[in-house]
Amino acid sequence: MLISPLPYPGRGNSKSPVPKQAESTPGMALPQPDEPALEWRISAGLVDYPTALAEMEARAAAIHAGTAAEQVWLLEHPALYTAGTSARPEDLLLPDALPVYRAGRGGQLTYHGPGQRIGYVMLDLKARGGDLRRYVHDLEEWIIRTLARFGVKAERREGRIGIWVAQGDGREDKIAALGVRVRHGVTFHGIAINRHPNLTHFEGIVPCGIKESAAQPFGVTSLARLGKNVTQAELDAAMQAAFGEVFG
């Protein structure tokens, strides 16, 4: 299976309970002819990773087949690590800390957990022009505009994956990550914004392969660490509004 745990020595505590999938409430039904072909799906609780990946792949296949609308799915996962196609085993610093799953997306190791809002994006990229580089740029812009609504200046950095916040004295912390996969011209996976996750879990990996050092003072931050008390509902609303600005 695509979602099989990584063949590393540790795979987390096998006795940890698997959370029940959260109830999901669609924001829109399938579009009418005069409406945009996009559906919003909002999950309030935790969705286990294998379920999310299976449902993303099924939706992407249905979009390709022309039997379902494009979809953006907002959700959170229980605490875990995911490994992209470029993940390196040596970047998993604490192999027994949390479960690790192969994601199938581009990129390296990243953390997902409660307090981090995920935006999985299933779009017909081929129908939208097929420009993958532009699509990644637009995902970044979506994050930047979302965070700007809370007074956070978030920026791209050349040669560094993710979206970053300058902290002064040369330090910069990552506040959001992104990873993309395209199959048959349809996108899936997407973005992750740190609202108030347990930031200590990032210490179990080298996030996206970027090591912190004196020469590279790069860490991880969140809206909460920046003093922004943002609820999940507020972040969801900001993400929906900013998405409309960027993607139409």
N, C-alpha and C positions, 0 to 999 in steps of 0.2 A: 504494500500500500504506500501511496505517496506520503502519508502522514506517519509512517512508522518512526519510532524514536531513533535518535542517532545511535550508531554503534560505538558509543563512548563507554568507558568503564562504568560511569555512574549515570543513572537516569532519574534521579530524584527518589523520593519515598514512595514506593509502590503501594503503600497502605493509605496514602492520602486519598480522601474521598473525592470522587468526581462530581462536581456541582451539577445540579439539574439544569437543563437548558432553560434559559429565560423565555417567558412568553414574549412574542414579538408582535407589535402592532403596526401594520402598514400605515404610512402617512397618506398614501394615495392608492386608489384602485388602479387597475390597468387603464392607461390613458384613453380618452375619447379621441376621435380624429382631429379635433381642433385643440388638443392639449399636448404639452411636451411629453415625449415618450420617456418619462423618468418616474420611478417609484422610490419613495423613501421608506425604509424599514428601520424602526427604532426598537432596540432591545434594552430594557431597563436594568436587567440583572446580568449575571455572568453566563456566558455561552462557552461551552467547552470547545477546545480548538479543533478536534477531529470533526465535530458536527459543523462548525463554521466553514471549514475547508470543503467538506462534502457539499454543503449547500451553496457555497460560492461557485464551485465547479459546475453544479447542476444548473444554476441560474445562468452562468456564462454560456453553457451549451444551449440552453433554451433561447437566449438572446440571439445566438448564432443561427439557430433554426427558425427564428422569426416567430416564436410562440410565446415570448415574454418580453416585457418592457425592460429598458435599462433600469438599474437599481443602485442606490447607495444605501449601505447598511451600517448603522451606527450601533456599536456594542462594546462590551468589555469582556476580557478573558480572565480566568483564574491565573494565578502566578505561574509563569512558565517561560522557557526560552524557545525561540524558533531559529532555525538555521537555514539561511538562503543558499543558493547554488554556489556561492563563493566562500562559504563558511570554512574556517580552519579549526581543526580539533584543538590546537594549542590556545585558541582564544576562549575556550571554555575553561575558566579558571577554577570553578567550583563544580565539578561534574556531578556531585551528589546533592546539590542544593535544591534544584527544581527539575521537573520533567523537561525534556528537550525533544522538540519535534522538527522533522524536516518540513519546510514550508513550500518548496517548489518555486518560490519567488526569487528574483534577483537579490543580491546583497549578501551580507554575512550574518553574524549572530545578533539577535536583539531580544529585548525583554518585553513581555506583555503581562499586565496584571490589573487588579482592581485600581480604580483611580486614573487609569489611562484610557482615553476614549479612542476607539478604533473607527476608522472610516473605510470600509471595504467598498470599492468602486467597480461596478460592472457596467462598462460602457461599450457600445459598438464603435470601436476606434476606427475601423475601416470606413464606416459611414460618416465619421467625423473628420475624414481626411487622411487618416493613417499615419500621422506624424508622431512617432513615439517620443522623440525628444521634446516636442512641444507639449505633449501630454504630461511628461514628467515635470516640465517647467510649470504647467498649470496646476499640478498637484501641490507644488511648492508654493505657488501664489495663493492657492486656497488656504493653506496653513497660515501664511503670512497675514492675509486679510482677516482670517478668523481671530488670530491673536491680537491684531491691531484694535479690534473692538473692545479689548480689555486693557488697552494702554500699554501693550507689550510690543516693543520694536524687535521683531524677529527677522533674520536675514539669511540668505544663502551665503555659502562660502566656497570659493573655487577649490576643487580638489577634495572637499569634505562632504560626505553624504549627510543629509538631514537639514534641519532648520535650527539656527543658532541665535543665542542672545549674548551680547557683549556685557561682561560684568565689571569691567574696569581693570586696570593694572595688567592688561594683556590677556586676561582670562576670558574664555568664551565657553558657554555651556549649551549643550544640545537640549532643545525642548520638544522636538518632534522628529519622527523618523518616517521614512517611506520605502516601500518595496513594491515592485510591479511585476506582473506576469501577463503576457498576452497569448491567447490561444485562438486560432481561427479568426483573428481580427477583433477579439473581444477581451477587454481588460478584466483582471481581478486582482485581489490583494489591494493595497492602498496605503493609508497613512495612519499614524498613531501620534496623538497629542497628549503630553503629560499634564494632567489636571492636578491630581494630588496622589500619585502612586508612591509606593514604598521605594524610595530611591536607593536604599541599600541593596536591593536585589540586582541593581546594575553592576555591583561589585563582583558578581559571579562570572561576568563575561568581559571581553573587550568589545564594547558596543560598536557595531559596524566596522570592526577592525581598527578603530582609532584609539591608540593608547595615550593615556595622559602621562605627561612628564614635565620636568622643569622647562624644557625647551618647547613643549606643546601643552600648555595649561588648559586642557579641554576636559570638561566634565559633563554632568547631566543635571538638568534643573526641571522645574515644573511651575505651573501657575501658582500653586500654593507657596512654593519656596520664594517666589518673587513677590509674595504678599498679596496675591490676587485670590480672593475668596469667591470662586466661581462654582456654581452648582452644575450638575450634569445637564439639567434642562437648559440652563443658560448657555452652556457650551454647545449643546445640540442646536439651539436656535441660531447661534452665531455661525456654526458650520454650515447650516442650511442656507442662510442668507449669503455668506461669502461664496459658497459653491455656485449659487445662481449668478453672481457677478462675474465669476471666472468662466464658467462653462455654458452659461446661457440657459 
